[in-house]
Amino acid sequence: MSIYCITYDLRLKSSKHYQQLLNFIRKNYEVIQHQKSVLIVSSQYSAENIRKDLLHFIDDKDKLEVFEVNKSDVHKLVA
């Protein structure tokens, strides 16, 4: 399993849109840490595959980044 950081900024600030995205992430990935628009997740899938999954919730003007992080850095965050 790899560790990824997912960051997003949705143009439509509706809590419904944020909640749909967050619910999908929580359902499909192990969430290690959550901040308002930043999640650290564990997954067997690649960053590219995760990004493709999440694009269903993203509009053209929204921002989404998914990148792998070093496992030792994550332990520092959640300690």
PyMOL Python script that loads the backbone (N, CA, C, O; Angstrom):
from pymol import cmd

cmd.read_pdbstr("""\
ATOM      1  N   MET A   1       0.846  -1.178   0.000  1.00  0.00           N
ATOM      2  CA  MET A   1       0.000   0.000   0.000  1.00  0.00           C
ATOM      3  C   MET A   1       0.890   1.239   0.000  1.00  0.00           C
ATOM      4  O   MET A   1       1.933   1.287   0.652  1.00  0.00           O
ATOM      5  N   SER A   2       0.447   2.217  -0.739  1.00  0.00           N
ATOM      6  CA  SER A   2       1.161   3.490  -0.796  1.00  0.00           C
ATOM      7  C   SER A   2       0.341   4.562  -0.086  1.00  0.00           C
ATOM      8  O   SER A   2      -0.859   4.411   0.142  1.00  0.00           O
ATOM      9  N   ILE A   3       1.021   5.637   0.251  1.00  0.00           N
ATOM     10  CA  ILE A   3       0.383   6.753   0.940  1.00  0.00           C
ATOM     11  C   ILE A   3       0.333   7.936  -0.026  1.00  0.00           C
ATOM     12  O   ILE A   3       1.320   8.254  -0.689  1.00  0.00           O
ATOM     13  N   TYR A   4      -0.837   8.584  -0.094  1.00  0.00           N
ATOM     14  CA  TYR A   4      -1.035   9.700  -1.017  1.00  0.00           C
ATOM     15  C   TYR A   4      -1.626  10.893  -0.287  1.00  0.00           C
ATOM     16  O   TYR A   4      -2.328  10.757   0.715  1.00  0.00           O
ATOM     17  N   CYS A   5      -1.320  12.061  -0.820  1.00  0.00           N
ATOM     18  CA  CYS A   5      -1.949  13.290  -0.367  1.00  0.00           C
ATOM     19  C   CYS A   5      -2.932  13.708  -1.455  1.00  0.00           C
ATOM     20  O   CYS A   5      -2.574  13.801  -2.629  1.00  0.00           O
ATOM     21  N   ILE A   6      -4.160  13.956  -1.055  1.00  0.00           N
ATOM     22  CA  ILE A   6      -5.189  14.452  -1.966  1.00  0.00           C
ATOM     23  C   ILE A   6      -5.537  15.861  -1.505  1.00  0.00           C
ATOM     24  O   ILE A   6      -5.932  16.068  -0.357  1.00  0.00           O
ATOM     25  N   THR A   7      -5.391  16.821  -2.401  1.00  0.00           N
ATOM     26  CA  THR A   7      -5.791  18.192  -2.088  1.00  0.00           C
ATOM     27  C   THR A   7      -6.796  18.637  -3.139  1.00  0.00           C
ATOM     28  O   THR A   7      -6.684  18.292  -4.315  1.00  0.00           O
ATOM     29  N   TYR A   8      -7.782  19.412  -2.691  1.00  0.00           N
ATOM     30  CA  TYR A   8      -8.802  19.866  -3.635  1.00  0.00           C
ATOM     31  C   TYR A   8      -9.330  21.230  -3.227  1.00  0.00           C
ATOM     32  O   TYR A   8      -9.339  21.590  -2.050  1.00  0.00           O
ATOM     33  N   ASP A   9      -9.764  21.972  -4.221  1.00  0.00           N
ATOM     34  CA  ASP A   9     -10.397  23.269  -4.012  1.00  0.00           C
ATOM     35  C   ASP A   9     -11.530  23.346  -5.025  1.00  0.00           C
ATOM     36  O   ASP A   9     -11.292  23.495  -6.224  1.00  0.00           O
ATOM     37  N   LEU A  10     -12.757  23.244  -4.540  1.00  0.00           N
ATOM     38  CA  LEU A  10     -13.919  23.226  -5.420  1.00  0.00           C
ATOM     39  C   LEU A  10     -14.464  24.637  -5.598  1.00  0.00           C
ATOM     40  O   LEU A  10     -14.692  25.353  -4.623  1.00  0.00           O
ATOM     41  N   ARG A  11     -14.667  25.021  -6.834  1.00  0.00           N
ATOM     42  CA  ARG A  11     -15.179  26.351  -7.164  1.00  0.00           C
ATOM     43  C   ARG A  11     -16.552  26.568  -6.547  1.00  0.00           C
ATOM     44  O   ARG A  11     -16.823  27.615  -5.960  1.00  0.00           O
ATOM     45  N   LEU A  12     -17.406  25.579  -6.685  1.00  0.00           N
ATOM     46  CA  LEU A  12     -18.720  25.647  -6.057  1.00  0.00           C
ATOM     47  C   LEU A  12     -18.540  25.247  -4.599  1.00  0.00           C
ATOM     48  O   LEU A  12     -18.348  24.071  -4.291  1.00  0.00           O
ATOM     49  N   LYS A  13     -18.601  26.199  -3.728  1.00  0.00           N
ATOM     50  CA  LYS A  13     -18.291  25.964  -2.320  1.00  0.00           C
ATOM     51  C   LYS A  13     -19.414  25.285  -1.556  1.00  0.00           C
ATOM     52  O   LYS A  13     -19.404  25.257  -0.325  1.00  0.00           O
ATOM     53  N   SER A  14     -20.375  24.742  -2.276  1.00  0.00           N
ATOM     54  CA  SER A  14     -21.490  24.058  -1.640  1.00  0.00           C
ATOM     55  C   SER A  14     -20.980  22.902  -0.785  1.00  0.00           C
ATOM     56  O   SER A  14     -20.155  22.102  -1.226  1.00  0.00           O
ATOM     57  N   SER A  15     -21.479  22.831   0.430  1.00  0.00           N
ATOM     58  CA  SER A  15     -21.074  21.739   1.304  1.00  0.00           C
ATOM     59  C   SER A  15     -21.486  20.392   0.721  1.00  0.00           C
ATOM     60  O   SER A  15     -20.876  19.367   1.028  1.00  0.00           O
ATOM     61  N   LYS A  16     -22.523  20.392  -0.123  1.00  0.00           N
ATOM     62  CA  LYS A  16     -22.975  19.155  -0.764  1.00  0.00           C
ATOM     63  C   LYS A  16     -21.883  18.598  -1.668  1.00  0.00           C
ATOM     64  O   LYS A  16     -21.620  17.396  -1.652  1.00  0.00           O
ATOM     65  N   HIS A  17     -21.244  19.464  -2.459  1.00  0.00           N
ATOM     66  CA  HIS A  17     -20.193  19.008  -3.365  1.00  0.00           C
ATOM     67  C   HIS A  17     -18.975  18.503  -2.592  1.00  0.00           C
ATOM     68  O   HIS A  17     -18.421  17.450  -2.909  1.00  0.00           O
ATOM     69  N   TYR A  18     -18.568  19.258  -1.584  1.00  0.00           N
ATOM     70  CA  TYR A  18     -17.461  18.809  -0.752  1.00  0.00           C
ATOM     71  C   TYR A  18     -17.802  17.479  -0.088  1.00  0.00           C
ATOM     72  O   TYR A  18     -16.969  16.575  -0.031  1.00  0.00           O
ATOM     73  N   GLN A  19     -19.019  17.364   0.410  1.00  0.00           N
ATOM     74  CA  GLN A  19     -19.416  16.151   1.112  1.00  0.00           C
ATOM     75  C   GLN A  19     -19.457  14.948   0.189  1.00  0.00           C
ATOM     76  O   GLN A  19     -19.080  13.849   0.597  1.00  0.00           O
ATOM     77  N   GLN A  20     -19.903  15.126  -1.044  1.00  0.00           N
ATOM     78  CA  GLN A  20     -19.923  14.016  -2.003  1.00  0.00           C
ATOM     79  C   GLN A  20     -18.504  13.518  -2.275  1.00  0.00           C
ATOM     80  O   GLN A  20     -18.252  12.313  -2.298  1.00  0.00           O
ATOM     81  N   LEU A  21     -17.593  14.449  -2.478  1.00  0.00           N
ATOM     82  CA  LEU A  21     -16.197  14.083  -2.722  1.00  0.00           C
ATOM     83  C   LEU A  21     -15.614  13.395  -1.496  1.00  0.00           C
ATOM     84  O   LEU A  21     -14.989  12.342  -1.617  1.00  0.00           O
ATOM     85  N   LEU A  22     -15.808  13.967  -0.337  1.00  0.00           N
ATOM     86  CA  LEU A  22     -15.274  13.386   0.887  1.00  0.00           C
ATOM     87  C   LEU A  22     -15.873  12.012   1.168  1.00  0.00           C
ATOM     88  O   LEU A  22     -15.151  11.101   1.574  1.00  0.00           O
ATOM     89  N   ASN A  23     -17.155  11.847   0.965  1.00  0.00           N
ATOM     90  CA  ASN A  23     -17.789  10.541   1.164  1.00  0.00           C
ATOM     91  C   ASN A  23     -17.200   9.491   0.241  1.00  0.00           C
ATOM     92  O   ASN A  23     -16.955   8.360   0.662  1.00  0.00           O
ATOM     93  N   PHE A  24     -16.969   9.855  -1.021  1.00  0.00           N
ATOM     94  CA  PHE A  24     -16.371   8.914  -1.967  1.00  0.00           C
ATOM     95  C   PHE A  24     -14.976   8.501  -1.509  1.00  0.00           C
ATOM     96  O   PHE A  24     -14.629   7.320  -1.533  1.00  0.00           O
ATOM     97  N   ILE A  25     -14.185   9.480  -1.093  1.00  0.00           N
ATOM     98  CA  ILE A  25     -12.823   9.181  -0.643  1.00  0.00           C
ATOM     99  C   ILE A  25     -12.865   8.271   0.581  1.00  0.00           C
ATOM    100  O   ILE A  25     -12.138   7.279   0.636  1.00  0.00           O
ATOM    101  N   ARG A  26     -13.699   8.593   1.553  1.00  0.00           N
ATOM    102  CA  ARG A  26     -13.786   7.763   2.764  1.00  0.00           C
ATOM    103  C   ARG A  26     -14.274   6.347   2.463  1.00  0.00           C
ATOM    104  O   ARG A  26     -13.857   5.392   3.119  1.00  0.00           O
ATOM    105  N   LYS A  27     -15.139   6.215   1.493  1.00  0.00           N
ATOM    106  CA  LYS A  27     -15.682   4.898   1.136  1.00  0.00           C
ATOM    107  C   LYS A  27     -14.649   4.038   0.403  1.00  0.00           C
ATOM    108  O   LYS A  27     -14.633   2.817   0.561  1.00  0.00           O
ATOM    109  N   ASN A  28     -13.789   4.671  -0.398  1.00  0.00           N
ATOM    110  CA  ASN A  28     -12.907   3.923  -1.285  1.00  0.00           C
ATOM    111  C   ASN A  28     -11.437   3.865  -0.879  1.00  0.00           C
ATOM    112  O   ASN A  28     -10.664   3.094  -1.448  1.00  0.00           O
ATOM    113  N   TYR A  29     -11.053   4.673   0.095  1.00  0.00           N
ATOM    114  CA  TYR A  29      -9.656   4.713   0.523  1.00  0.00           C
ATOM    115  C   TYR A  29      -9.599   4.785   2.040  1.00  0.00           C
ATOM    116  O   TYR A  29     -10.528   5.264   2.689  1.00  0.00           O
ATOM    117  N   GLU A  30      -8.496   4.304   2.593  1.00  0.00           N
ATOM    118  CA  GLU A  30      -8.298   4.406   4.038  1.00  0.00           C
ATOM    119  C   GLU A  30      -7.771   5.806   4.337  1.00  0.00           C
ATOM    120  O   GLU A  30      -6.648   6.141   3.960  1.00  0.00           O
ATOM    121  N   VAL A  31      -8.566   6.612   5.003  1.00  0.00           N
ATOM    122  CA  VAL A  31      -8.160   7.973   5.323  1.00  0.00           C
ATOM    123  C   VAL A  31      -7.334   7.957   6.604  1.00  0.00           C
ATOM    124  O   VAL A  31      -7.787   7.478   7.644  1.00  0.00           O
ATOM    125  N   ILE A  32      -6.125   8.482   6.513  1.00  0.00           N
ATOM    126  CA  ILE A  32      -5.221   8.517   7.657  1.00  0.00           C
ATOM    127  C   ILE A  32      -5.362   9.837   8.402  1.00  0.00           C
ATOM    128  O   ILE A  32      -5.397   9.867   9.633  1.00  0.00           O
ATOM    129  N   GLN A  33      -5.442  10.916   7.651  1.00  0.00           N
ATOM    130  CA  GLN A  33      -5.567  12.239   8.267  1.00  0.00           C
ATOM    131  C   GLN A  33      -6.410  13.125   7.364  1.00  0.00           C
ATOM    132  O   GLN A  33      -6.327  13.030   6.140  1.00  0.00           O
ATOM    133  N   HIS A  34      -7.219  13.984   7.967  1.00  0.00           N
ATOM    134  CA  HIS A  34      -8.106  14.844   7.198  1.00  0.00           C
ATOM    135  C   HIS A  34      -8.035  16.268   7.715  1.00  0.00           C
ATOM    136  O   HIS A  34      -8.154  16.515   8.915  1.00  0.00           O
ATOM    137  N   GLN A  35      -7.842  17.189   6.804  1.00  0.00           N
ATOM    138  CA  GLN A  35      -7.987  18.612   7.084  1.00  0.00           C
ATOM    139  C   GLN A  35      -9.044  19.110   6.121  1.00  0.00           C
ATOM    140  O   GLN A  35      -9.575  18.316   5.344  1.00  0.00           O
ATOM    141  N   LYS A  36      -9.366  20.378   6.139  1.00  0.00           N
ATOM    142  CA  LYS A  36     -10.497  20.861   5.355  1.00  0.00           C
ATOM    143  C   LYS A  36     -10.479  20.384   3.907  1.00  0.00           C
ATOM    144  O   LYS A  36     -11.462  19.803   3.448  1.00  0.00           O
ATOM    145  N   SER A  37      -9.412  20.606   3.192  1.00  0.00           N
ATOM    146  CA  SER A  37      -9.345  20.196   1.785  1.00  0.00           C
ATOM    147  C   SER A  37      -8.088  19.398   1.479  1.00  0.00           C
ATOM    148  O   SER A  37      -7.606  19.384   0.347  1.00  0.00           O
ATOM    149  N   VAL A  38      -7.564  18.735   2.504  1.00  0.00           N
ATOM    150  CA  VAL A  38      -6.353  17.925   2.358  1.00  0.00           C
ATOM    151  C   VAL A  38      -6.580  16.606   3.082  1.00  0.00           C
ATOM    152  O   VAL A  38      -6.954  16.580   4.254  1.00  0.00           O
ATOM    153  N   LEU A  39      -6.349  15.517   2.366  1.00  0.00           N
ATOM    154  CA  LEU A  39      -6.471  14.199   2.992  1.00  0.00           C
ATOM    155  C   LEU A  39      -5.211  13.392   2.732  1.00  0.00           C
ATOM    156  O   LEU A  39      -4.624  13.469   1.653  1.00  0.00           O
ATOM    157  N   ILE A  40      -4.807  12.630   3.711  1.00  0.00           N
ATOM    158  CA  ILE A  40      -3.738  11.655   3.547  1.00  0.00           C
ATOM    159  C   ILE A  40      -4.435  10.299   3.543  1.00  0.00           C
ATOM    160  O   ILE A  40      -5.141   9.950   4.490  1.00  0.00           O
ATOM    161  N   VAL A  41      -4.230   9.534   2.462  1.00  0.00           N
ATOM    162  CA  VAL A  41      -4.922   8.252   2.325  1.00  0.00           C
ATOM    163  C   VAL A  41      -3.933   7.149   2.000  1.00  0.00           C
ATOM    164  O   VAL A  41      -2.836   7.396   1.499  1.00  0.00           O
ATOM    165  N   SER A  42      -4.339   5.949   2.292  1.00  0.00           N
ATOM    166  CA  SER A  42      -3.588   4.753   1.949  1.00  0.00           C
ATOM    167  C   SER A  42      -4.376   4.013   0.874  1.00  0.00           C
ATOM    168  O   SER A  42      -5.591   3.851   0.981  1.00  0.00           O
ATOM    169  N   SER A  43      -3.667   3.565  -0.166  1.00  0.00           N
ATOM    170  CA  SER A  43      -4.355   2.862  -1.249  1.00  0.00           C
ATOM    171  C   SER A  43      -3.396   1.964  -2.001  1.00  0.00           C
ATOM    172  O   SER A  43      -2.187   2.195  -2.026  1.00  0.00           O
ATOM    173  N   GLN A  44      -3.955   0.944  -2.606  1.00  0.00           N
ATOM    174  CA  GLN A  44      -3.172   0.056  -3.458  1.00  0.00           C
ATOM    175  C   GLN A  44      -3.075   0.615  -4.880  1.00  0.00           C
ATOM    176  O   GLN A  44      -2.283   0.127  -5.686  1.00  0.00           O
ATOM    177  N   TYR A  45      -3.869   1.626  -5.186  1.00  0.00           N
ATOM    178  CA  TYR A  45      -3.918   2.197  -6.525  1.00  0.00           C
ATOM    179  C   TYR A  45      -2.890   3.302  -6.689  1.00  0.00           C
ATOM    180  O   TYR A  45      -2.377   3.832  -5.703  1.00  0.00           O
ATOM    181  N   SER A  46      -2.591   3.649  -7.925  1.00  0.00           N
ATOM    182  CA  SER A  46      -1.633   4.714  -8.213  1.00  0.00           C
ATOM    183  C   SER A  46      -2.288   6.082  -8.039  1.00  0.00           C
ATOM    184  O   SER A  46      -3.513   6.198  -7.993  1.00  0.00           O
ATOM    185  N   ALA A  47      -1.459   7.105  -7.944  1.00  0.00           N
ATOM    186  CA  ALA A  47      -1.972   8.477  -7.856  1.00  0.00           C
ATOM    187  C   ALA A  47      -2.814   8.799  -9.083  1.00  0.00           C
ATOM    188  O   ALA A  47      -3.845   9.465  -8.975  1.00  0.00           O
ATOM    189  N   GLU A  48      -2.386   8.336 -10.234  1.00  0.00           N
ATOM    190  CA  GLU A  48      -3.133   8.579 -11.474  1.00  0.00           C
ATOM    191  C   GLU A  48      -4.522   7.947 -11.420  1.00  0.00           C
ATOM    192  O   GLU A  48      -5.502   8.571 -11.827  1.00  0.00           O
ATOM    193  N   ASN A  49      -4.614   6.718 -10.922  1.00  0.00           N
ATOM    194  CA  ASN A  49      -5.918   6.049 -10.814  1.00  0.00           C
ATOM    195  C   ASN A  49      -6.827   6.747  -9.810  1.00  0.00           C
ATOM    196  O   ASN A  49      -8.026   6.884 -10.052  1.00  0.00           O
ATOM    197  N   ILE A  50      -6.270   7.186  -8.691  1.00  0.00           N
ATOM    198  CA  ILE A  50      -7.064   7.902  -7.695  1.00  0.00           C
ATOM    199  C   ILE A  50      -7.582   9.199  -8.303  1.00  0.00           C
ATOM    200  O   ILE A  50      -8.756   9.538  -8.149  1.00  0.00           O
ATOM    201  N   ARG A  51      -6.713   9.917  -8.988  1.00  0.00           N
ATOM    202  CA  ARG A  51      -7.114  11.184  -9.612  1.00  0.00           C
ATOM    203  C   ARG A  51      -8.248  10.955 -10.609  1.00  0.00           C
ATOM    204  O   ARG A  51      -9.210  11.723 -10.638  1.00  0.00           O
ATOM    205  N   LYS A  52      -8.144   9.910 -11.422  1.00  0.00           N
ATOM    206  CA  LYS A  52      -9.206   9.604 -12.392  1.00  0.00           C
ATOM    207  C   LYS A  52     -10.537   9.335 -11.679  1.00  0.00           C
ATOM    208  O   LYS A  52     -11.590   9.777 -12.138  1.00  0.00           O
ATOM    209  N   ASP A  53     -10.485   8.614 -10.568  1.00  0.00           N
ATOM    210  CA  ASP A  53     -11.707   8.347  -9.794  1.00  0.00           C
ATOM    211  C   ASP A  53     -12.347   9.633  -9.288  1.00  0.00           C
ATOM    212  O   ASP A  53     -13.570   9.779  -9.305  1.00  0.00           O
ATOM    213  N   LEU A  54     -11.518  10.555  -8.841  1.00  0.00           N
ATOM    214  CA  LEU A  54     -12.023  11.776  -8.217  1.00  0.00           C
ATOM    215  C   LEU A  54     -12.459  12.829  -9.228  1.00  0.00           C
ATOM    216  O   LEU A  54     -13.200  13.746  -8.875  1.00  0.00           O
ATOM    217  N   LEU A  55     -12.020  12.717 -10.460  1.00  0.00           N
ATOM    218  CA  LEU A  55     -12.384  13.697 -11.483  1.00  0.00           C
ATOM    219  C   LEU A  55     -13.892  13.740 -11.729  1.00  0.00           C
ATOM    220  O   LEU A  55     -14.395  14.725 -12.270  1.00  0.00           O
ATOM    221  N   HIS A  56     -14.614  12.704 -11.347  1.00  0.00           N
ATOM    222  CA  HIS A  56     -16.074  12.690 -11.497  1.00  0.00           C
ATOM    223  C   HIS A  56     -16.741  13.757 -10.626  1.00  0.00           C
ATOM    224  O   HIS A  56     -17.887  14.136 -10.871  1.00  0.00           O
ATOM    225  N   PHE A  57     -16.021  14.237  -9.612  1.00  0.00           N
ATOM    226  CA  PHE A  57     -16.573  15.214  -8.673  1.00  0.00           C
ATOM    227  C   PHE A  57     -16.033  16.627  -8.929  1.00  0.00           C
ATOM    228  O   PHE A  57     -16.373  17.566  -8.209  1.00  0.00           O
ATOM    229  N   ILE A  58     -15.207  16.767  -9.941  1.00  0.00           N
ATOM    230  CA  ILE A  58     -14.464  17.999 -10.169  1.00  0.00           C
ATOM    231  C   ILE A  58     -14.943  18.694 -11.438  1.00  0.00           C
ATOM    232  O   ILE A  58     -15.118  18.053 -12.474  1.00  0.00           O
ATOM    233  N   ASP A  59     -15.154  20.011 -11.353  1.00  0.00           N
ATOM    234  CA  ASP A  59     -15.490  20.823 -12.520  1.00  0.00           C
ATOM    235  C   ASP A  59     -14.215  21.381 -13.149  1.00  0.00           C
ATOM    236  O   ASP A  59     -13.128  21.258 -12.583  1.00  0.00           O
ATOM    237  N   ASP A  60     -14.357  21.993 -14.319  1.00  0.00           N
ATOM    238  CA  ASP A  60     -13.207  22.539 -15.043  1.00  0.00           C
ATOM    239  C   ASP A  60     -12.408  23.565 -14.248  1.00  0.00           C
ATOM    240  O   ASP A  60     -11.185  23.627 -14.372  1.00  0.00           O
ATOM    241  N   LYS A  61     -13.074  24.354 -13.447  1.00  0.00           N
ATOM    242  CA  LYS A  61     -12.388  25.414 -12.698  1.00  0.00           C
ATOM    243  C   LYS A  61     -11.957  24.973 -11.296  1.00  0.00           C
ATOM    244  O   LYS A  61     -11.336  25.748 -10.569  1.00  0.00           O
ATOM    245  N   ASP A  62     -12.279  23.752 -10.917  1.00  0.00           N
ATOM    246  CA  ASP A  62     -11.851  23.214  -9.628  1.00  0.00           C
ATOM    247  C   ASP A  62     -10.387  22.800  -9.705  1.00  0.00           C
ATOM    248  O   ASP A  62      -9.823  22.657 -10.790  1.00  0.00           O
ATOM    249  N   LYS A  63      -9.791  22.613  -8.552  1.00  0.00           N
ATOM    250  CA  LYS A  63      -8.398  22.170  -8.485  1.00  0.00           C
ATOM    251  C   LYS A  63      -8.326  20.859  -7.716  1.00  0.00           C
ATOM    252  O   LYS A  63      -8.978  20.688  -6.685  1.00  0.00           O
ATOM    253  N   LEU A  64      -7.528  19.946  -8.232  1.00  0.00           N
ATOM    254  CA  LEU A  64      -7.345  18.642  -7.604  1.00  0.00           C
ATOM    255  C   LEU A  64      -5.914  18.183  -7.832  1.00  0.00           C
ATOM    256  O   LEU A  64      -5.414  18.220  -8.957  1.00  0.00           O
ATOM    257  N   GLU A  65      -5.259  17.754  -6.766  1.00  0.00           N
ATOM    258  CA  GLU A  65      -3.921  17.183  -6.870  1.00  0.00           C
ATOM    259  C   GLU A  65      -3.883  15.899  -6.056  1.00  0.00           C
ATOM    260  O   GLU A  65      -4.451  15.818  -4.967  1.00  0.00           O
ATOM    261  N   VAL A  66      -3.210  14.906  -6.600  1.00  0.00           N
ATOM    262  CA  VAL A  66      -2.987  13.642  -5.896  1.00  0.00           C
ATOM    263  C   VAL A  66      -1.524  13.292  -6.098  1.00  0.00           C
ATOM    264  O   VAL A  66      -1.054  13.185  -7.231  1.00  0.00           O
ATOM    265  N   PHE A  67      -0.804  13.114  -4.997  1.00  0.00           N
ATOM    266  CA  PHE A  67       0.605  12.752  -5.130  1.00  0.00           C
ATOM    267  C   PHE A  67       1.029  11.845  -3.990  1.00  0.00           C
ATOM    268  O   PHE A  67       0.496  11.909  -2.882  1.00  0.00           O
ATOM    269  N   GLU A  68       2.000  11.000  -4.293  1.00  0.00           N
ATOM    270  CA  GLU A  68       2.499  10.052  -3.301  1.00  0.00           C
ATOM    271  C   GLU A  68       3.378  10.784  -2.299  1.00  0.00           C
ATOM    272  O   GLU A  68       4.114  11.703  -2.658  1.00  0.00           O
ATOM    273  N   VAL A  69       3.297  10.370  -1.046  1.00  0.00           N
ATOM    274  CA  VAL A  69       4.127  10.957   0.004  1.00  0.00           C
ATOM    275  C   VAL A  69       4.950   9.860   0.677  1.00  0.00           C
ATOM    276  O   VAL A  69       4.612   8.678   0.620  1.00  0.00           O
ATOM    277  N   ASN A  70       6.011  10.276   1.298  1.00  0.00           N
ATOM    278  CA  ASN A  70       6.908   9.367   1.983  1.00  0.00           C
ATOM    279  C   ASN A  70       6.246   8.862   3.258  1.00  0.00           C
ATOM    280  O   ASN A  70       5.762   9.657   4.063  1.00  0.00           O
ATOM    281  N   LYS A  71       6.223   7.560   3.446  1.00  0.00           N
ATOM    282  CA  LYS A  71       5.562   6.972   4.619  1.00  0.00           C
ATOM    283  C   LYS A  71       6.133   7.484   5.931  1.00  0.00           C
ATOM    284  O   LYS A  71       5.384   7.672   6.891  1.00  0.00           O
ATOM    285  N   SER A  72       7.428   7.713   5.998  1.00  0.00           N
ATOM    286  CA  SER A  72       8.016   8.188   7.255  1.00  0.00           C
ATOM    287  C   SER A  72       7.548   9.600   7.579  1.00  0.00           C
ATOM    288  O   SER A  72       7.430   9.947   8.754  1.00  0.00           O
ATOM    289  N   ASP A  73       7.281  10.420   6.576  1.00  0.00           N
ATOM    290  CA  ASP A  73       6.761  11.767   6.816  1.00  0.00           C
ATOM    291  C   ASP A  73       5.339  11.710   7.361  1.00  0.00           C
ATOM    292  O   ASP A  73       4.968  12.534   8.196  1.00  0.00           O
ATOM    293  N   VAL A  74       4.545  10.758   6.906  1.00  0.00           N
ATOM    294  CA  VAL A  74       3.176  10.611   7.388  1.00  0.00           C
ATOM    295  C   VAL A  74       3.154  10.243   8.859  1.00  0.00           C
ATOM    296  O   VAL A  74       2.314  10.749   9.603  1.00  0.00           O
ATOM    297  N   HIS A  75       4.042   9.386   9.292  1.00  0.00           N
ATOM    298  CA  HIS A  75       4.098   9.000  10.710  1.00  0.00           C
ATOM    299  C   HIS A  75       4.352  10.220  11.584  1.00  0.00           C
ATOM    300  O   HIS A  75       3.846  10.295  12.704  1.00  0.00           O
ATOM    301  N   LYS A  76       5.124  11.167  11.090  1.00  0.00           N
ATOM    302  CA  LYS A  76       5.372  12.398  11.840  1.00  0.00           C
ATOM    303  C   LYS A  76       4.099  13.221  11.955  1.00  0.00           C
ATOM    304  O   LYS A  76       3.865  13.861  12.980  1.00  0.00           O
ATOM    305  N   LEU A  77       3.267  13.212  10.905  1.00  0.00           N
ATOM    306  CA  LEU A  77       2.037  13.998  10.898  1.00  0.00           C
ATOM    307  C   LEU A  77       0.997  13.471  11.873  1.00  0.00           C
ATOM    308  O   LEU A  77       0.325  14.257  12.541  1.00  0.00           O
ATOM    309  N   VAL A  78       0.853  12.164  11.966  1.00  0.00           N
ATOM    310  CA  VAL A  78      -0.224  11.590  12.770  1.00  0.00           C
ATOM    311  C   VAL A  78       0.226  11.212  14.176  1.00  0.00           C
ATOM    312  O   VAL A  78      -0.569  10.719  14.977  1.00  0.00           O
ATOM    313  N   ALA A  79       1.470  11.438  14.466  1.00  0.00           N
ATOM    314  CA  ALA A  79       1.983  11.089  15.809  1.00  0.00           C
ATOM    315  C   ALA A  79       1.535  12.080  16.847  1.00  0.00           C
ATOM    316  O   ALA A  79       1.874  11.939  18.022  1.00  0.00           O
TER     317      ALA A  79
END
""", "prot")
cmd.dss("prot")
cmd.show_as("cartoon", "prot")
cmd.util.cbc("prot")
cmd.orient("prot")
